[in-house]
Amino acid sequence: MTAISFVKENKDIIVAQGANLREKAIQNGIDIYTLSGKLMNCGGAGQCGTCIVEVVEGMENLSPKTDFEKRKLKNKPENFRLACQTIVNGPVVIKTKP
């Protein structure tokens, strides 16, 4: 088990290692989408790029970026990830809607 801390929401959740960040956020009532993301999100299929989060701490505890993430986030800071493509393997601190 490991922890995901959400900064803006002031909420910590405990998840199993290997959990998908987007799925666990939604299951725990964390809103990761902006208004346009709510209207246009692909439901976690990794196609739209609207579930961007900022990794404040613990980047080393996440799965490597996928090729889709590398393309979609090429002009974003290195610590931005797509929640639907991110597997949590250790404690992380996340800022939603960066």
TORKOL-4160 file (C-alpha; in steps of 0.2 Angstrom, whole numbers, padded with zeros to 4 digits, m for minus):
98
<pt num="1" X="0000" Y="0000" Z="0000"/>
<pt num="2" X="0005" Y="0018" Z="m0003"/>
<pt num="3" X="m0001" Y="0036" Z="m0002"/>
<pt num="4" X="m0006" Y="0049" Z="m0014"/>
<pt num="5" X="m0008" Y="0066" Z="m0007"/>
<pt num="6" X="m0018" Y="0079" Z="m0017"/>
<pt num="7" X="m0012" Y="0097" Z="m0012"/>
<pt num="8" X="m0027" Y="0108" Z="m0018"/>
<pt num="9" X="m0040" Y="0096" Z="m0010"/>
<pt num="10" X="m0030" Y="0093" Z="0006"/>
<pt num="11" X="m0034" Y="0075" Z="0005"/>
<pt num="12" X="m0023" Y="0059" Z="0006"/>
<pt num="13" X="m0028" Y="0042" Z="0000"/>
<pt num="14" X="m0021" Y="0025" Z="0002"/>
<pt num="15" X="m0019" Y="0014" Z="m0013"/>
<pt num="16" X="m0012" Y="m0002" Z="m0018"/>
<pt num="17" X="0005" Y="m0001" Z="m0027"/>
<pt num="18" X="0002" Y="m0002" Z="m0046"/>
<pt num="19" X="m0014" Y="0008" Z="m0045"/>
<pt num="20" X="m0019" Y="0020" Z="m0059"/>
<pt num="21" X="m0019" Y="0038" Z="m0054"/>
<pt num="22" X="m0034" Y="0044" Z="m0063"/>
<pt num="23" X="m0045" Y="0029" Z="m0057"/>
<pt num="24" X="m0040" Y="0031" Z="m0039"/>
<pt num="25" X="m0043" Y="0050" Z="m0039"/>
<pt num="26" X="m0060" Y="0048" Z="m0047"/>
<pt num="27" X="m0065" Y="0034" Z="m0035"/>
<pt num="28" X="m0060" Y="0045" Z="m0020"/>
<pt num="29" X="m0070" Y="0061" Z="m0026"/>
<pt num="30" X="m0055" Y="0070" Z="m0033"/>
<pt num="31" X="m0059" Y="0081" Z="m0047"/>
<pt num="32" X="m0045" Y="0081" Z="m0060"/>
<pt num="33" X="m0053" Y="0089" Z="m0075"/>
<pt num="34" X="m0056" Y="0107" Z="m0079"/>
<pt num="35" X="m0072" Y="0112" Z="m0087"/>
<pt num="36" X="m0066" Y="0108" Z="m0105"/>
<pt num="37" X="m0059" Y="0092" Z="m0099"/>
<pt num="38" X="m0076" Y="0087" Z="m0091"/>
<pt num="39" X="m0084" Y="0090" Z="m0108"/>
<pt num="40" X="m0071" Y="0082" Z="m0119"/>
<pt num="41" X="m0062" Y="0068" Z="m0109"/>
<pt num="42" X="m0060" Y="0051" Z="m0116"/>
<pt num="43" X="m0064" Y="0042" Z="m0100"/>
<pt num="44" X="m0046" Y="0036" Z="m0097"/>
<pt num="45" X="m0042" Y="0029" Z="m0114"/>
<pt num="46" X="m0026" Y="0040" Z="m0115"/>
<pt num="47" X="m0033" Y="0049" Z="m0131"/>
<pt num="48" X="m0038" Y="0067" Z="m0126"/>
<pt num="49" X="m0024" Y="0073" Z="m0114"/>
<pt num="50" X="m0036" Y="0082" Z="m0102"/>
<pt num="51" X="m0031" Y="0074" Z="m0086"/>
<pt num="52" X="m0015" Y="0083" Z="m0083"/>
<pt num="53" X="m0008" Y="0084" Z="m0066"/>
<pt num="54" X="0007" Y="0091" Z="m0058"/>
<pt num="55" X="0019" Y="0079" Z="m0048"/>
<pt num="56" X="0025" Y="0090" Z="m0033"/>
<pt num="57" X="0035" Y="0075" Z="m0025"/>
<pt num="58" X="0038" Y="0057" Z="m0029"/>
<pt num="59" X="0041" Y="0057" Z="m0048"/>
<pt num="60" X="0052" Y="0043" Z="m0045"/>
<pt num="61" X="0038" Y="0032" Z="m0039"/>
<pt num="62" X="0028" Y="0033" Z="m0055"/>
<pt num="63" X="0028" Y="0023" Z="m0070"/>
<pt num="64" X="0039" Y="0030" Z="m0085"/>
<pt num="65" X="0030" Y="0042" Z="m0097"/>
<pt num="66" X="0021" Y="0034" Z="m0111"/>
<pt num="67" X="0025" Y="0039" Z="m0129"/>
<pt num="68" X="0007" Y="0047" Z="m0130"/>
<pt num="69" X="0012" Y="0057" Z="m0114"/>
<pt num="70" X="0028" Y="0063" Z="m0121"/>
<pt num="71" X="0019" Y="0069" Z="m0137"/>
<pt num="72" X="0005" Y="0077" Z="m0128"/>
<pt num="73" X="0016" Y="0085" Z="m0114"/>
<pt num="74" X="0031" Y="0090" Z="m0125"/>
<pt num="75" X="0028" Y="0109" Z="m0121"/>
<pt num="76" X="0024" Y="0107" Z="m0103"/>
<pt num="77" X="0035" Y="0106" Z="m0088"/>
<pt num="78" X="0044" Y="0089" Z="m0085"/>
<pt num="79" X="0034" Y="0086" Z="m0069"/>
<pt num="80" X="0017" Y="0086" Z="m0078"/>
<pt num="81" X="0009" Y="0069" Z="m0081"/>
<pt num="82" X="m0008" Y="0062" Z="m0088"/>
<pt num="83" X="m0017" Y="0054" Z="m0074"/>
<pt num="84" X="m0024" Y="0040" Z="m0085"/>
<pt num="85" X="m0007" Y="0035" Z="m0090"/>
<pt num="86" X="0001" Y="0035" Z="m0073"/>
<pt num="87" X="0004" Y="0020" Z="m0062"/>
<pt num="88" X="0008" Y="0024" Z="m0044"/>
<pt num="89" X="0022" Y="0013" Z="m0036"/>
<pt num="90" X="0026" Y="0023" Z="m0021"/>
<pt num="91" X="0021" Y="0039" Z="m0011"/>
<pt num="92" X="0017" Y="0054" Z="m0022"/>
<pt num="93" X="0011" Y="0072" Z="m0020"/>
<pt num="94" X="m0001" Y="0078" Z="m0034"/>
<pt num="95" X="m0008" Y="0095" Z="m0039"/>
<pt num="96" X="m0023" Y="0094" Z="m0049"/>
<pt num="97" X="m0028" Y="0106" Z="m0063"/>
<pt num="98" X="m0011" Y="0114" Z="m0064"/>
